[in-house]
Amino acid sequence: MELLERFAAGDLEAFEALFRQHQKEVYAWIVRIVRDTGIAEDLTVETFWRIHKYRARFDPAGNFRAWTRRIATNAAFDHLRKARRETELPEDLAGPGAADPAVRRETREQIKQAFLHLPAKYRLVATLALIEEEPYNEIAEAVGISAGLVKMRVYRAVRILRKQLSSLGVEVGAR
Amino acid sequence: MNSEENDKEIKELLKRAIAPAKHTELRRDLWPQMLRKLEEQPTAIGAVPWFDWALAAILGAVLVLFPSSIPALLYHL
């Protein structure tokens, strides 16, 4: 029996093999969304827990990587929804001095705060599209919506940011 | 400056304020943590969510109270 068939049938060894094959990729995807290494580790485990829970729904002829990424994105989204307004964006993930020094520290903080206050569904796609520069079709597949809807959400996220920055007194165009 | 230019400017500001994640490699094997979670919260396929039980109870009550609805239910199955 193939690995995916054994996994779908509930074989723990097959699940472990898949876990070891995919944990790095799942973690790398999640950490780019939540931008916190500890939370990303927990969410990676949560993702595989869900994968194990819903194993019977997986078609062994299907694309395990795409299914896994969808579940990982959902887990990260659930976290963003719960953690909204409670977390800070950590600096260490991008490395010291990664942000552009031409943008004033105060303005950067205001942008980060405005970004944190975006509704989770907009923050998710805006992070992947605008910061991580993932292609729209990849985001669409991971989120489970059309590429057109991804584009729309990015557009709305930018609009919300513009309003929030304006209300904070950040003059766009006057860095 | 019109709103389209403003939007472009905001995208640029965002990219400059929040840099892409660079250190995305996993530093340790998470399998032991995974095993612990599986032991603490088993994922038995047979586990039925509470709302499914609630729906079944409501349906049962309706069938007992209104037996005439049984043919309608069978028709829609």
Boltz contact constraints between the chains, C-beta under 6 A:
constraints:
  - contact:
      token1: [A, 19]
      token2: [B, 31]
      max_distance: 6.0
  - contact:
      token1: [A, 23]
      token2: [B, 30]
      max_distance: 6.0
  - contact:
      token1: [A, 24]
      token2: [B, 26]
      max_distance: 6.0
  - contact:
      token1: [A, 27]
      token2: [B, 26]
      max_distance: 6.0
  - contact:
      token1: [A, 28]
      token2: [B, 24]
      max_distance: 6.0
  - contact:
      token1: [A, 31]
      token2: [B, 24]
      max_distance: 6.0
  - contact:
      token1: [A, 32]
      token2: [B, 21]
      max_distance: 6.0
  - contact:
      token1: [A, 44]
      token2: [B, 30]
      max_distance: 6.0
  - contact:
      token1: [A, 45]
      token2: [B, 30]
      max_distance: 6.0
  - contact:
      token1: [A, 45]
      token2: [B, 33]
      max_distance: 6.0
  - contact:
      token1: [A, 45]
      token2: [B, 34]
      max_distance: 6.0
  - contact:
      token1: [A, 45]
      token2: [B, 37]
      max_distance: 6.0
  - contact:
      token1: [A, 48]
      token2: [B, 34]
      max_distance: 6.0
  - contact:
      token1: [A, 49]
      token2: [B, 37]
      max_distance: 6.0
  - contact:
      token1: [A, 52]
      token2: [B, 43]
      max_distance: 6.0
  - contact:
      token1: [A, 53]
      token2: [B, 43]
      max_distance: 6.0
  - contact:
      token1: [A, 56]
      token2: [B, 45]
      max_distance: 6.0
  - contact:
      token1: [A, 93]
      token2: [B, 21]
      max_distance: 6.0
  - contact:
      token1: [A, 93]
      token2: [B, 23]
      max_distance: 6.0
  - contact:
      token1: [A, 94]
      token2: [B, 19]
      max_distance: 6.0
  - contact:
      token1: [A, 94]
      token2: [B, 22]
      max_distance: 6.0
  - contact:
      token1: [A, 95]
      token2: [B, 22]
      max_distance: 6.0
  - contact:
      token1: [A, 98]
      token2: [B, 19]
      max_distance: 6.0
  - contact:
      token1: [A, 99]
      token2: [B, 17]
      max_distance: 6.0
  - contact:
      token1: [A, 99]
      token2: [B, 19]
      max_distance: 6.0
  - contact:
      token1: [A, 100]
      token2: [B, 16]
      max_distance: 6.0
  - contact:
      token1: [A, 103]
      token2: [B, 16]
      max_distance: 6.0
  - contact:
      token1: [A, 103]
      token2: [B, 17]
      max_distance: 6.0
  - contact:
      token1: [A, 108]
      token2: [B, 17]
      max_distance: 6.0
  - contact:
      token1: [A, 111]
      token2: [B, 13]
      max_distance: 6.0
  - contact:
      token1: [A, 111]
      token2: [B, 17]
      max_distance: 6.0
  - contact:
      token1: [A, 130]
      token2: [B, 11]
      max_distance: 6.0
  - contact:
      token1: [A, 130]
      token2: [B, 14]
      max_distance: 6.0
  - contact:
      token1: [A, 131]
      token2: [B, 18]
      max_distance: 6.0
  - contact:
      token1: [A, 131]
      token2: [B, 20]
      max_distance: 6.0
  - contact:
      token1: [A, 132]
      token2: [B, 20]
      max_distance: 6.0
  - contact:
      token1: [A, 158]
      token2: [B, 7]
      max_distance: 6.0
  - contact:
      token1: [A, 158]
      token2: [B, 10]
      max_distance: 6.0
  - contact:
      token1: [A, 161]
      token2: [B, 10]
      max_distance: 6.0
  - contact:
      token1: [A, 162]
      token2: [B, 6]
      max_distance: 6.0
  - contact:
      token1: [A, 162]
      token2: [B, 10]
      max_distance: 6.0
  - contact:
      token1: [A, 172]
      token2: [B, 6]
      max_distance: 6.0
  - contact:
      token1: [A, 172]
      token2: [B, 9]
      max_distance: 6.0
  - contact:
      token1: [A, 172]
      token2: [B, 10]
      max_distance: 6.0
  - contact:
      token1: [A, 173]
      token2: [B, 1]
      max_distance: 6.0
  - contact:
      token1: [A, 173]
      token2: [B, 9]
      max_distance: 6.0
